[in-house]
Amino acid sequence: MSTPELHWYKSSHSGDDSGDCIEIAPSPSTVHVRDSKNPTGPRLALSPAAWADFCRHVGR
């Protein structure tokens, strides 16, 4: 079975030079999350509902 290539997006709020940012690659059933400074490192795989809960929490 072939896995489709993920398309990673960095936050538009990451314009500074600190390098502290995450990237996400959404798919229909999973939101993949990685550290933009270490793209080959560990990744998280969250359900869309869990990602939405996370975004609501950090947006406060």
C-alpha positions as CSV (number, residue, x, y, z in Angstrom):
1,M,0.0,0.0,0.0
2,S,1.3,3.4,-0.9
3,T,1.3,6.3,1.5
4,P,0.5,9.7,-0.1
5,E,3.1,12.4,0.4
6,L,2.3,14.9,3.1
7,H,2.3,18.6,2.4
8,W,3.6,20.5,5.3
9,Y,2.6,24.0,6.3
10,K,4.2,26.4,8.7
11,S,2.2,28.9,10.7
12,S,2.0,32.4,9.3
13,H,2.8,33.7,12.8
14,S,6.3,32.2,12.5
15,G,7.8,35.2,10.7
16,D,10.4,35.9,13.4
17,D,13.9,34.4,13.4
18,S,13.5,32.4,16.6
19,G,13.0,29.2,14.7
20,D,10.5,28.0,17.3
21,C,7.7,26.8,15.1
22,I,5.7,23.7,14.3
23,E,4.5,22.5,10.9
24,I,1.4,20.6,10.2
25,A,0.3,18.3,7.4
26,P,-3.4,17.8,7.5
27,S,-5.1,14.7,5.9
28,P,-8.7,13.6,6.0
29,S,-8.3,11.5,9.2
30,T,-5.1,12.8,10.8
31,V,-3.3,16.1,11.5
32,H,0.5,15.4,11.5
33,V,2.6,17.7,13.5
34,R,6.4,18.2,13.5
35,D,9.1,20.6,14.7
36,S,10.1,22.8,11.8
37,K,13.8,22.8,13.0
38,N,13.9,19.0,12.9
39,P,11.7,17.9,9.9
40,T,13.1,14.3,10.0
41,G,12.6,14.0,13.8
42,P,9.6,12.7,15.7
43,R,6.1,13.5,14.7
44,L,2.7,13.6,16.3
45,A,-0.4,12.2,14.6
46,L,-3.6,13.7,16.0
47,S,-7.2,13.3,15.2
48,P,-8.9,16.4,13.7
49,A,-10.9,16.7,16.9
50,A,-7.8,16.5,19.1
51,W,-6.1,19.1,16.9
52,A,-9.1,21.4,17.2
53,D,-9.1,21.1,21.0
54,F,-5.4,21.9,21.1
55,C,-5.9,25.0,18.9
56,R,-8.7,26.2,21.1
57,H,-6.5,25.7,24.2
58,V,-3.5,27.6,22.9
59,G,-5.6,30.3,21.4
60,R,-6.8,31.5,24.9
